Amino acid sequence: MSTPPSTLARVPFLTSCPVCGATEAREVITYPELRFGRCAGCGLIYKQEQVPGLGEAYEENYFRFNRAGYLQRWDHRVRKCRRQILACLEFAPHARSLLDVGASAGYVLAAAKSLGLAEMGLDLSEFAVQLCRERGFQAERGSLAKMPFPDASFDIVTAKHTLEHIESPMDGLREIYRVLRPGGVAFLIVPDAAYYKIPLMPRRGRSFRPDRRGWQHHVYFYERNLADASARAGLTPVKAGKDIFRSRLARGPRAAYEYARYAFLLGWVHACRVTHLRRELQLICVKPGVAQALPPPQAEPRAAVG
């Protein structure tokens, strides 16, 4: 019979900061199952220790029964993803293709396809990959830290709540840089380490609890060190926050709505940043270089998927 993780001793998980390499860290929180510290160099919160075998696999039960409700509210999630892709297109209007890392049930892929982009999903979970394929999207199995795609394959790469799930976020950011075409856009969303529950009541939130997010999240970024990590990987941060003016929608009868929306977001983003009510960080980066104009993707017969 296997020993329950809670009765096992913690072992080293990350012995130094996975972004800046500093070895000194201050304790953030310790459970019998795991321990998190804050890097004395760049401020990143990262997992220092964990018992072996903690958590569950990213397969069917994870997606069906997780509190995040990955298989629920499809229309709402697709609409939200469309708004996010439109924000990316402000910085890469030439884009013809999109890769979504951590594709889950395929909402980003559906939004990309509806906007005329050639879509590709990547997920570590075989269940998620098969689900995306059943819904008519292209998807491959693989990790953010080692993607099965050639260099310069995509114009947009989205990684929403994915970077915090890998032990080496720098490897993930370098892979995003590698598969992006010059002038391409990386769209990153991660939990905000400045969210008020993390410093004020770390045990009451879900961020570190071993039975909630603690087993699956390995790092927590602040806005500053997320931008710094992206720059270390070769990307150029161009916009932090959701207050992005969508110029392509500010025309005709929708112009007044878009201006009002942008004005509201300016105030809302600033207020959440000051009050630490922001749960997640959003960062858009560009890969340096001149974007090449490519022809629209041609429809091709899809290969049979096993």
Phi and psi restraints in degrees (value plus and minus 20) as a CYANA .aco file:
   2 SER   PHI     -94.2   -54.2
   2 SER   PSI     129.9   169.9
   3 THR   PHI    -102.4   -62.4
   3 THR   PSI     111.1   151.1
   4 PRO   PHI     -77.7   -37.7
   4 PRO   PSI     120.0   160.0
   5 PRO   PHI     -74.2   -34.2
   5 PRO   PSI     -54.9   -14.9
   6 SER   PHI     -85.9   -45.9
   6 SER   PSI     -38.4     1.6
   7 THR   PHI    -116.2   -76.2
   7 THR   PSI     -22.0    18.0
   8 LEU   PHI    -112.3   -72.3
   8 LEU   PSI     137.0   177.0
   9 ALA   PHI     -99.4   -59.4
   9 ALA   PSI     124.5   164.5
  10 ARG   PHI     -88.5   -48.5
  10 ARG   PSI     126.5   166.5
  11 VAL   PHI    -143.2  -103.2
  11 VAL   PSI     139.2   179.2
  12 PRO   PHI     -77.2   -37.2
  12 PRO   PSI     118.3   158.3
  13 PHE   PHI    -131.7   -91.7
  13 PHE   PSI     -83.3   -43.3
  14 LEU   PHI    -142.7  -102.7
  14 LEU   PSI      99.8   139.8
  15 THR   PHI    -110.5   -70.5
  15 THR   PSI     -27.4    12.6
  16 SER   PHI    -171.4  -131.4
  16 SER   PSI     146.6   186.6
  17 CYS   PHI     -83.2   -43.2
  17 CYS   PSI     105.9   145.9
  18 PRO   PHI     -94.9   -54.9
  18 PRO   PSI     -22.8    17.2
  19 VAL   PHI    -123.1   -83.1
  19 VAL   PSI     -76.2   -36.2
  20 CYS   PHI    -123.5   -83.5
  20 CYS   PSI     -31.6     8.4
  21 GLY   PHI      66.0   106.0
  21 GLY   PSI     -21.6    18.4
  22 ALA   PHI     -84.3   -44.3
  22 ALA   PSI     123.7   163.7
  23 THR   PHI    -118.5   -78.5
  23 THR   PSI     -36.1     3.9
  24 GLU   PHI    -106.0   -66.0
  24 GLU   PSI     112.5   152.5
  25 ALA   PHI    -167.9  -127.9
  25 ALA   PSI     127.2   167.2
  26 ARG   PHI    -119.0   -79.0
  26 ARG   PSI     123.7   163.7
  27 GLU   PHI     -84.9   -44.9
  27 GLU   PSI     115.0   155.0
  28 VAL   PHI    -121.9   -81.9
  28 VAL   PSI     -70.5   -30.5
  29 ILE   PHI    -183.2  -143.2
  29 ILE   PSI     127.3   167.3
  30 THR   PHI    -151.8  -111.8
  30 THR   PSI     109.0   149.0
  31 TYR   PHI    -134.3   -94.3
  31 TYR   PSI     145.0   185.0
  32 PRO   PHI     -76.6   -36.6
  32 PRO   PSI     -50.0   -10.0
  33 GLU   PHI    -111.0   -71.0
  33 GLU   PSI     -43.6    -3.6
  34 LEU   PHI    -179.7  -139.7
  34 LEU   PSI     149.1   189.1
  35 ARG   PHI    -165.9  -125.9
  35 ARG   PSI     114.6   154.6
  36 PHE   PHI    -136.1   -96.1
  36 PHE   PSI     124.9   164.9
  37 GLY   PHI    -151.6  -111.6
  37 GLY   PSI     144.6   184.6
  38 ARG   PHI    -130.5   -90.5
  38 ARG   PSI     104.7   144.7
  39 CYS   PHI     -80.5   -40.5
  39 CYS   PSI     110.6   150.6
  40 ALA   PHI     -93.5   -53.5
  40 ALA   PSI     -33.6     6.4
  41 GLY   PHI    -108.5   -68.5
  41 GLY   PSI     -89.8   -49.8
  42 CYS   PHI    -120.3   -80.3
  42 CYS   PSI     -29.1    10.9
  43 GLY   PHI      70.4   110.4
  43 GLY   PSI     -22.9    17.1
  44 LEU   PHI     -79.9   -39.9
  44 LEU   PSI     117.6   157.6
  45 ILE   PHI    -112.4   -72.4
  45 ILE   PSI     105.8   145.8
  46 TYR   PHI    -161.9  -121.9
  46 TYR   PSI     137.8   177.8
  47 LYS   PHI     -98.8   -58.8
  47 LYS   PSI     101.9   141.9
  48 GLN   PHI    -115.5   -75.5
  48 GLN   PSI     -55.4   -15.4
  49 GLU   PHI    -162.4  -122.4
  49 GLU   PSI     133.1   173.1
  50 GLN   PHI    -180.8  -140.8
  50 GLN   PSI     126.4   166.4
  51 VAL   PHI     -93.8   -53.8
  51 VAL   PSI     127.9   167.9
  52 PRO   PHI     -84.1   -44.1
  52 PRO   PSI     123.9   163.9
  53 GLY   PHI      57.2    97.2
  53 GLY   PSI      -4.5    35.5
  54 LEU   PHI     -94.7   -54.7
  54 LEU   PSI     116.0   156.0
  55 GLY   PHI      76.7   116.7
  55 GLY   PSI    -190.9  -150.9
  56 GLU   PHI    -145.7  -105.7
  56 GLU   PSI     148.2   188.2
  57 ALA   PHI    -100.5   -60.5
  57 ALA   PSI     137.8   177.8
  58 TYR   PHI    -105.7   -65.7
  58 TYR   PSI      46.0    86.0
  59 GLU   PHI    -143.3  -103.3
  59 GLU   PSI    -174.9  -134.9
  60 GLU   PHI     -77.1   -37.1
  60 GLU   PSI     -66.1   -26.1
  61 ASN   PHI     -81.7   -41.7
  61 ASN   PSI     -57.2   -17.2
  62 TYR   PHI     -79.9   -39.9
  62 TYR   PSI     -64.3   -24.3
  63 PHE   PHI     -98.2   -58.2
  63 PHE   PSI     -54.0   -14.0
  64 ARG   PHI     -98.8   -58.8
  64 ARG   PSI     -52.7   -12.7
  65 PHE   PHI    -139.5   -99.5
  65 PHE   PSI     -16.5    23.5
  66 ASN   PHI     -87.0   -47.0
  66 ASN   PSI     126.4   166.4
  67 ARG   PHI     -81.0   -41.0
  67 ARG   PSI     -42.3    -2.3
  68 ALA   PHI     -89.7   -49.7
  68 ALA   PSI     -35.8     4.2
  69 GLY   PHI      41.7    81.7
  69 GLY   PSI      34.5    74.5
  70 TYR   PHI     -81.3   -41.3
  70 TYR   PSI     -46.1    -6.1
  71 LEU   PHI    -121.9   -81.9
  71 LEU   PSI      -4.2    35.8
  72 GLN   PHI    -134.7   -94.7
  72 GLN   PSI     145.1   185.1
  73 ARG   PHI      31.0    71.0
  73 ARG   PSI      32.1    72.1
  74 TRP   PHI     -77.7   -37.7
  74 TRP   PSI     -72.0   -32.0
  75 ASP   PHI     -81.1   -41.1
  75 ASP   PSI     -63.5   -23.5
  76 HIS   PHI     -80.5   -40.5
  76 HIS   PSI     -65.4   -25.4
  77 ARG   PHI     -86.3   -46.3
  77 ARG   PSI     -58.9   -18.9
  78 VAL   PHI     -86.5   -46.5
  78 VAL   PSI     -61.7   -21.7
  79 ARG   PHI     -81.0   -41.0
  79 ARG   PSI     -62.3   -22.3
  80 LYS   PHI     -82.2   -42.2
  80 LYS   PSI     -61.6   -21.6
  81 CYS   PHI     -86.2   -46.2
  81 CYS   PSI     -56.0   -16.0
  82 ARG   PHI     -79.8   -39.8
  82 ARG   PSI     -64.1   -24.1
  83 ARG   PHI     -81.2   -41.2
  83 ARG   PSI     -59.2   -19.2
  84 GLN   PHI     -89.1   -49.1
  84 GLN   PSI     -59.2   -19.2
  85 ILE   PHI     -88.1   -48.1
  85 ILE   PSI     -57.5   -17.5
  86 LEU   PHI     -81.0   -41.0
  86 LEU   PSI     -55.4   -15.4
  87 ALA   PHI     -83.9   -43.9
  87 ALA   PSI     -61.2   -21.2
  88 CYS   PHI     -82.8   -42.8
  88 CYS   PSI     -58.1   -18.1
  89 LEU   PHI     -88.1   -48.1
  89 LEU   PSI     -38.5     1.5
  90 GLU   PHI     -84.5   -44.5
  90 GLU   PSI     -48.7    -8.7
  91 PHE   PHI    -123.8   -83.8
  91 PHE   PSI     -31.2     8.8
  92 ALA   PHI    -163.3  -123.3
  92 ALA   PSI      47.4    87.4
  93 PRO   PHI     -84.6   -44.6
  93 PRO   PSI     -35.9     4.1
  94 HIS   PHI    -101.5   -61.5
  94 HIS   PSI     -27.0    13.0
  95 ALA   PHI     -78.5   -38.5
  95 ALA   PSI     118.4   158.4
  96 ARG   PHI    -145.4  -105.4
  96 ARG   PSI     -31.4     8.6
  97 SER   PHI    -163.3  -123.3
  97 SER   PSI     134.2   174.2
  98 LEU   PHI    -162.4  -122.4
  98 LEU   PSI     116.2   156.2
  99 LEU   PHI    -132.3   -92.3
  99 LEU   PSI     108.1   148.1
 100 ASP   PHI    -128.7   -88.7
 100 ASP   PSI      96.3   136.3
 101 VAL   PHI    -112.6   -72.6
 101 VAL   PSI     105.4   145.4
 102 GLY   PHI      62.4   102.4
 102 GLY   PSI      33.7    73.7
 103 ALA   PHI     -87.5   -47.5
 103 ALA   PSI     -41.4    -1.4
 104 SER   PHI      33.9    73.9
 104 SER   PSI    -145.2  -105.2
 105 ALA   PHI    -106.4   -66.4
 105 ALA   PSI     -24.4    15.6
 106 GLY   PHI      79.8   119.8
 106 GLY   PSI      -0.9    39.1
 107 TYR   PHI     -85.4   -45.4
 107 TYR   PSI     -62.3   -22.3
 108 VAL   PHI     -83.8   -43.8
 108 VAL   PSI     -58.2   -18.2
 109 LEU   PHI     -85.2   -45.2
 109 LEU   PSI     -60.0   -20.0
 110 ALA   PHI     -84.7   -44.7
 110 ALA   PSI     -62.3   -22.3
 111 ALA   PHI     -85.3   -45.3
 111 ALA   PSI     -62.3   -22.3
 112 ALA   PHI     -82.3   -42.3
 112 ALA   PSI     -64.0   -24.0
 113 LYS   PHI     -83.7   -43.7
 113 LYS   PSI     -57.7   -17.7
 114 SER   PHI     -88.1   -48.1
 114 SER   PSI     -42.0    -2.0
 115 LEU   PHI    -116.2   -76.2
 115 LEU   PSI     -11.4    28.6
 116 GLY   PHI      64.3   104.3
 116 GLY   PSI      -3.5    36.5
 117 LEU   PHI    -116.4   -76.4
 117 LEU   PSI     123.8   163.8
 118 ALA   PHI     -93.5   -53.5
 118 ALA   PSI     101.9   141.9
 119 GLU   PHI    -122.0   -82.0
 119 GLU   PSI     127.5   167.5
 120 MET   PHI    -166.3  -126.3
 120 MET   PSI     112.4   152.4
 121 GLY   PHI    -130.9   -90.9
 121 GLY   PSI     132.6   172.6
 122 LEU   PHI    -156.4  -116.4
 122 LEU   PSI     112.1   152.1
 123 ASP   PHI    -171.1  -131.1
 123 ASP   PSI     128.0   168.0
 124 LEU   PHI     -93.8   -53.8
 124 LEU   PSI     -42.3    -2.3
 125 SER   PHI    -107.9   -67.9
 125 SER   PSI     106.1   146.1
 126 GLU   PHI     -85.0   -45.0
 126 GLU   PSI     -55.8   -15.8
 127 PHE   PHI     -80.1   -40.1
 127 PHE   PSI     -66.6   -26.6
 128 ALA   PHI     -84.2   -44.2
 128 ALA   PSI     -61.3   -21.3
 129 VAL   PHI     -81.9   -41.9
 129 VAL   PSI     -66.5   -26.5
 130 GLN   PHI     -84.9   -44.9
 130 GLN   PSI     -56.8   -16.8
 131 LEU   PHI     -83.9   -43.9
 131 LEU   PSI     -63.6   -23.6
 132 CYS   PHI     -82.7   -42.7
 132 CYS   PSI     -61.8   -21.8
 133 ARG   PHI     -86.1   -46.1
 133 ARG   PSI     -59.4   -19.4
 134 GLU   PHI     -82.2   -42.2
 134 GLU   PSI     -48.9    -8.9
 135 ARG   PHI    -107.5   -67.5
 135 ARG   PSI     -14.0    26.0
 136 GLY   PHI      71.6   111.6
 136 GLY   PSI      -4.6    35.4
 137 PHE   PHI    -126.7   -86.7
 137 PHE   PSI     133.4   173.4
 138 GLN   PHI     -98.2   -58.2
 138 GLN   PSI     114.5   154.5
 139 ALA   PHI    -175.7  -135.7
 139 ALA   PSI     126.2   166.2
 140 GLU   PHI    -151.0  -111.0
 140 GLU   PSI     135.0   175.0
 141 ARG   PHI    -111.3   -71.3
 141 ARG   PSI     115.0   155.0
 142 GLY   PHI     150.0   190.0
 142 GLY   PSI     155.8   195.8
 143 SER   PHI    -128.1   -88.1
 143 SER   PSI     129.5   169.5
 144 LEU   PHI     -78.2   -38.2
 144 LEU   PSI     -53.4   -13.4
 145 ALA   PHI     -95.3   -55.3
 145 ALA   PSI     -34.4     5.6
 146 LYS   PHI    -174.6  -134.6
 146 LYS   PSI      69.1   109.1
 147 MET   PHI    -108.6   -68.6
 147 MET   PSI     121.2   161.2
 148 PRO   PHI    -106.3   -66.3
 148 PRO   PSI      27.1    67.1
 149 PHE   PHI    -150.3  -110.3
 149 PHE   PSI     130.4   170.4
 150 PRO   PHI     -87.6   -47.6
 150 PRO   PSI     145.3   185.3
 151 ASP   PHI     -79.3   -39.3
 151 ASP   PSI     129.0   169.0
 152 ALA   PHI      32.4    72.4
 152 ALA   PSI      32.9    72.9
 153 SER   PHI    -117.0   -77.0
 153 SER   PSI     -43.1    -3.1
 154 PHE   PHI    -154.6  -114.6
 154 PHE   PSI     132.9   172.9
 155 ASP   PHI    -109.5   -69.5
 155 ASP   PSI     -49.8    -9.8
 156 ILE   PHI    -152.9  -112.9
 156 ILE   PSI     114.5   154.5
 157 VAL   PHI    -144.3  -104.3
 157 VAL   PSI     101.8   141.8
 158 THR   PHI    -126.3   -86.3
 158 THR   PSI     116.2   156.2
 159 ALA   PHI    -157.0  -117.0
 159 ALA   PSI      69.2   109.2
 160 LYS   PHI    -119.4   -79.4
 160 LYS   PSI      96.9   136.9
 161 HIS   PHI      31.3    71.3
 161 HIS   PSI      29.5    69.5
 162 THR   PHI    -143.0  -103.0
 162 THR   PSI     -59.4   -19.4
 163 LEU   PHI     -80.6   -40.6
 163 LEU   PSI     -52.7   -12.7
 164 GLU   PHI     -95.6   -55.6
 164 GLU   PSI     -28.6    11.4
 165 HIS   PHI    -111.7   -71.7
 165 HIS   PSI     -24.8    15.2
 166 ILE   PHI    -133.4   -93.4
 166 ILE   PSI     131.3   171.3
 167 GLU   PHI     -92.3   -52.3
 167 GLU   PSI     -45.8    -5.8
 168 SER   PHI    -143.0  -103.0
 168 SER   PSI      64.5   104.5
 169 PRO   PHI     -81.2   -41.2
 169 PRO   PSI     -47.8    -7.8
 170 MET   PHI     -85.8   -45.8
 170 MET   PSI     -57.9   -17.9
 171 ASP   PHI     -81.3   -41.3
 171 ASP   PSI     -60.3   -20.3
 172 GLY   PHI     -83.9   -43.9
 172 GLY   PSI     -63.8   -23.8
 173 LEU   PHI     -86.9   -46.9
 173 LEU   PSI     -57.0   -17.0
 174 ARG   PHI     -86.7   -46.7
 174 ARG   PSI     -54.6   -14.6
 175 GLU   PHI     -88.5   -48.5
 175 GLU   PSI     -58.1   -18.1
 176 ILE   PHI     -81.2   -41.2
 176 ILE   PSI     -65.3   -25.3
 177 TYR   PHI     -78.1   -38.1
 177 TYR   PSI     -62.7   -22.7
 178 ARG   PHI     -84.1   -44.1
 178 ARG   PSI     -65.1   -25.1
 179 VAL   PHI    -103.6   -63.6
 179 VAL   PSI     -30.7     9.3
 180 LEU   PHI     -97.5   -57.5
 180 LEU   PSI     124.6   164.6
 181 ARG   PHI     -98.9   -58.9
 181 ARG   PSI     134.8   174.8
 182 PRO   PHI     -74.2   -34.2
 182 PRO   PSI     115.5   155.5
 183 GLY   PHI      62.8   102.8
 183 GLY   PSI     -20.5    19.5
 184 GLY   PHI     -98.1   -58.1
 184 GLY   PSI     147.6   187.6
 185 VAL   PHI    -137.8   -97.8
 185 VAL   PSI     115.6   155.6
 186 ALA   PHI    -126.6   -86.6
 186 ALA   PSI     108.7   148.7
 187 PHE   PHI    -133.9   -93.9
 187 PHE   PSI      92.9   132.9
 188 LEU   PHI    -136.1   -96.1
 188 LEU   PSI     114.4   154.4
 189 ILE   PHI    -151.1  -111.1
 189 ILE   PSI     109.9   149.9
 190 VAL   PHI    -160.0  -120.0
 190 VAL   PSI     142.1   182.1
 191 PRO   PHI     -81.6   -41.6
 191 PRO   PSI     127.4   167.4
 192 ASP   PHI    -111.0   -71.0
 192 ASP   PSI      97.1   137.1
 193 ALA   PHI     -87.7   -47.7
 193 ALA   PSI     -34.4     5.6
 194 ALA   PHI    -108.3   -68.3
 194 ALA   PSI     -21.6    18.4
 195 TYR   PHI     -76.2   -36.2
 195 TYR   PSI     114.5   154.5
 196 TYR   PHI     -76.9   -36.9
 196 TYR   PSI     -50.1   -10.1
 197 LYS   PHI     -89.7   -49.7
 197 LYS   PSI     -46.2    -6.2
 198 ILE   PHI     -88.6   -48.6
 198 ILE   PSI     -70.3   -30.3
 199 PRO   PHI    -100.5   -60.5
 199 PRO   PSI     -51.6   -11.6
 200 LEU   PHI    -107.3   -67.3
 200 LEU   PSI     -57.2   -17.2
 201 MET   PHI    -165.1  -125.1
 201 MET   PSI      44.9    84.9
 202 PRO   PHI     -80.3   -40.3
 202 PRO   PSI     -47.6    -7.6
 203 ARG   PHI    -102.1   -62.1
 203 ARG   PSI     -38.6     1.4
 204 ARG   PHI    -109.2   -69.2
 204 ARG   PSI     -41.0    -1.0
 205 GLY   PHI    -106.9   -66.9
 205 GLY   PSI    -199.2  -159.2
 206 ARG   PHI    -116.4   -76.4
 206 ARG   PSI     -26.1    13.9
 207 SER   PHI     -81.8   -41.8
 207 SER   PSI     -58.2   -18.2
 208 PHE   PHI    -133.1   -93.1
 208 PHE   PSI     -32.9     7.1
 209 ARG   PHI     -79.7   -39.7
 209 ARG   PSI     110.8   150.8
 210 PRO   PHI     -79.9   -39.9
 210 PRO   PSI     -48.9    -8.9
 211 ASP   PHI    -110.7   -70.7
 211 ASP   PSI     -19.5    20.5
 212 ARG   PHI    -138.0   -98.0
 212 ARG   PSI    -121.8   -81.8
 213 ARG   PHI    -118.0   -78.0
 213 ARG   PSI     -32.1     7.9
 214 GLY   PHI     -79.7   -39.7
 214 GLY   PSI     -57.1   -17.1
 215 TRP   PHI     -92.6   -52.6
 215 TRP   PSI     -48.4    -8.4
 216 GLN   PHI    -123.4   -83.4
 216 GLN   PSI     -41.0    -1.0
 217 HIS   PHI    -117.2   -77.2
 217 HIS   PSI     110.0   150.0
 218 HIS   PHI    -130.5   -90.5
 218 HIS   PSI     -41.7    -1.7
 219 VAL   PHI    -160.9  -120.9
 219 VAL   PSI     133.2   173.2
 220 TYR   PHI    -152.6  -112.6
 220 TYR   PSI     103.5   143.5
 221 PHE   PHI    -118.2   -78.2
 221 PHE   PSI     129.5   169.5
 222 TYR   PHI    -115.1   -75.1
 222 TYR   PSI     145.3   185.3
 223 GLU   PHI     -78.0   -38.0
 223 GLU   PSI     -61.8   -21.8
 224 ARG   PHI     -86.1   -46.1
 224 ARG   PSI     -67.3   -27.3
 225 ASN   PHI    -100.2   -60.2
 225 ASN   PSI     -36.4     3.6
 226 LEU   PHI     -88.7   -48.7
 226 LEU   PSI     -63.1   -23.1
 227 ALA   PHI     -85.0   -45.0
 227 ALA   PSI     -59.1   -19.1
 228 ASP   PHI     -84.7   -44.7
 228 ASP   PSI     -64.0   -24.0
 229 ALA   PHI     -82.7   -42.7
 229 ALA   PSI     -59.9   -19.9
 230 SER   PHI     -83.6   -43.6
 230 SER   PSI     -61.9   -21.9
 231 ALA   PHI     -85.6   -45.6
 231 ALA   PSI     -57.2   -17.2
 232 ARG   PHI     -81.9   -41.9
 232 ARG   PSI     -49.4    -9.4
 233 ALA   PHI    -103.4   -63.4
 233 ALA   PSI     -23.3    16.7
 234 GLY   PHI      84.0   124.0
 234 GLY   PSI     -25.1    14.9
 235 LEU   PHI    -105.2   -65.2
 235 LEU   PSI     136.3   176.3
 236 THR   PHI    -130.2   -90.2
 236 THR   PSI      88.4   128.4
 237 PRO   PHI     -83.4   -43.4
 237 PRO   PSI     111.7   151.7
 238 VAL   PHI    -142.0  -102.0
 238 VAL   PSI     -40.5    -0.5
 239 LYS   PHI    -178.3  -138.3
 239 LYS   PSI     101.6   141.6
 240 ALA   PHI    -128.1   -88.1
 240 ALA   PSI     112.5   152.5
 241 GLY   PHI      84.9   124.9
 241 GLY   PSI     144.6   184.6
 242 LYS   PHI    -112.9   -72.9
 242 LYS   PSI     -20.4    19.6
 243 ASP   PHI    -102.4   -62.4
 243 ASP   PSI      58.0    98.0
 244 ILE   PHI    -138.1   -98.1
 244 ILE   PSI     106.7   146.7
 245 PHE   PHI    -102.1   -62.1
 245 PHE   PSI     101.0   141.0
 246 ARG   PHI    -113.9   -73.9
 246 ARG   PSI      74.0   114.0
 247 SER   PHI     -83.7   -43.7
 247 SER   PSI     -52.8   -12.8
 248 ARG   PHI     -88.9   -48.9
 248 ARG   PSI     -37.7     2.3
 249 LEU   PHI    -120.3   -80.3
 249 LEU   PSI     -26.3    13.7
 250 ALA   PHI    -110.3   -70.3
 250 ALA   PSI      30.7    70.7
 251 ARG   PHI    -155.6  -115.6
 251 ARG   PSI     132.3   172.3
 252 GLY   PHI      41.9    81.9
 252 GLY   PSI    -166.1  -126.1
 253 PRO   PHI     -87.2   -47.2
 253 PRO   PSI     -37.4     2.6
 254 ARG   PHI    -108.2   -68.2
 254 ARG   PSI     -24.7    15.3
 255 ALA   PHI     -80.0   -40.0
 255 ALA   PSI     -67.7   -27.7
 256 ALA   PHI     -81.1   -41.1
 256 ALA   PSI     -61.3   -21.3
 257 TYR   PHI     -82.5   -42.5
 257 TYR   PSI     -63.0   -23.0
 258 GLU   PHI     -86.8   -46.8
 258 GLU   PSI     -60.2   -20.2
 259 TYR   PHI     -84.7   -44.7
 259 TYR   PSI     -61.6   -21.6
 260 ALA   PHI     -85.9   -45.9
 260 ALA   PSI     -60.6   -20.6
 261 ARG   PHI     -81.6   -41.6
 261 ARG   PSI     -64.2   -24.2
 262 TYR   PHI     -84.8   -44.8
 262 TYR   PSI     -62.2   -22.2
 263 ALA   PHI     -82.4   -42.4
 263 ALA   PSI     -61.5   -21.5
 264 PHE   PHI     -82.7   -42.7
 264 PHE   PSI     -65.1   -25.1
 265 LEU   PHI     -84.0   -44.0
 265 LEU   PSI     -55.8   -15.8
 266 LEU   PHI     -77.1   -37.1
 266 LEU   PSI     -68.9   -28.9
 267 GLY   PHI     -89.1   -49.1
 267 GLY   PSI     -60.4   -20.4
 268 TRP   PHI     -86.5   -46.5
 268 TRP   PSI     -65.7   -25.7
 269 VAL   PHI     -82.9   -42.9
 269 VAL   PSI     -62.8   -22.8
 270 HIS   PHI     -84.3   -44.3
 270 HIS   PSI     -63.7   -23.7
 271 ALA   PHI     -83.1   -43.1
 271 ALA   PSI     -62.6   -22.6
 272 CYS   PHI     -88.0   -48.0
 272 CYS   PSI     -53.8   -13.8
 273 ARG   PHI     -87.3   -47.3
 273 ARG   PSI     -61.3   -21.3
 274 VAL   PHI     -92.7   -52.7
 274 VAL   PSI     -59.0   -19.0
 275 THR   PHI    -109.5   -69.5
 275 THR   PSI     -24.1    15.9
 276 HIS   PHI      40.9    80.9
 276 HIS   PSI      16.5    56.5
 277 LEU   PHI    -116.0   -76.0
 277 LEU   PSI     -19.8    20.2
 278 ARG   PHI    -100.1   -60.1
 278 ARG   PSI     101.4   141.4
 279 ARG   PHI    -101.9   -61.9
 279 ARG   PSI     -46.7    -6.7
 280 GLU   PHI    -159.1  -119.1
 280 GLU   PSI     135.1   175.1
 281 LEU   PHI    -123.7   -83.7
 281 LEU   PSI     121.5   161.5
 282 GLN   PHI    -143.6  -103.6
 282 GLN   PSI     107.7   147.7
 283 LEU   PHI    -155.4  -115.4
 283 LEU   PSI     112.7   152.7
 284 ILE   PHI    -130.6   -90.6
 284 ILE   PSI     109.3   149.3
 285 CYS   PHI    -144.4  -104.4
 285 CYS   PSI     136.4   176.4
 286 VAL   PHI    -141.1  -101.1
 286 VAL   PSI     120.4   160.4
 287 LYS   PHI    -102.5   -62.5
 287 LYS   PSI     101.7   141.7
 288 PRO   PHI     -77.2   -37.2
 288 PRO   PSI     128.8   168.8
 289 GLY   PHI     109.8   149.8
 289 GLY   PSI     148.7   188.7
 290 VAL   PHI    -110.9   -70.9
 290 VAL   PSI     105.4   145.4
 291 ALA   PHI     -88.8   -48.8
 291 ALA   PSI     117.4   157.4
 292 GLN   PHI    -117.3   -77.3
 292 GLN   PSI     111.4   151.4
 293 ALA   PHI     -91.0   -51.0
 293 ALA   PSI     102.0   142.0
 294 LEU   PHI    -133.5   -93.5
 294 LEU   PSI     131.2   171.2
 295 PRO   PHI     -88.6   -48.6
 295 PRO   PSI     134.7   174.7
 296 PRO   PHI     -76.6   -36.6
 296 PRO   PSI     126.5   166.5
 297 PRO   PHI     -83.0   -43.0
 297 PRO   PSI     118.4   158.4
 298 GLN   PHI    -109.7   -69.7
 298 GLN   PSI     120.2   160.2
 299 ALA   PHI     -89.7   -49.7
 299 ALA   PSI     107.5   147.5
 300 GLU   PHI    -147.3  -107.3
 300 GLU   PSI     129.6   169.6
 301 PRO   PHI     -80.9   -40.9
 301 PRO   PSI     114.8   154.8
 302 ARG   PHI    -101.1   -61.1
 302 ARG   PSI     120.2   160.2
 303 ALA   PHI     -89.1   -49.1
 303 ALA   PSI     128.8   168.8
 304 ALA   PHI     -84.4   -44.4
 304 ALA   PSI     116.1   156.1
 305 VAL   PHI    -126.1   -86.1
 305 VAL   PSI     108.9   148.9
